[in-house]
Amino acid sequence: MDENGAGETMMSLKVPTQLREEIRAKAVKEGVTLRVIVLRALKAAGFEVDDAELADRRPAHSGRRKGS
C-alpha cells in the first residue's frame, strides 16, 4: 500500500488490437512498460496519477532499453 492506503489493483480491459500494438510500440521505443504509457495517458486526460507511479518499476536487469 502507498502512504494513502490506496494500494494497487489489477484492471483488465479489451482494446482494439491495433491500439494495443501502438501502445506496445511506444513503450518499447521509450523503454518503459505498458503500465507507464497508460498511466501517462490517464493523467493527461485529467485523472489523478502520482508522478511516482509514472516511473518504470522493473529491475535494471530486466532487458529494458538503456540511454534512449
Order of alpha helices (4+ residues) and beta strands (2+ residues): alpha-alpha
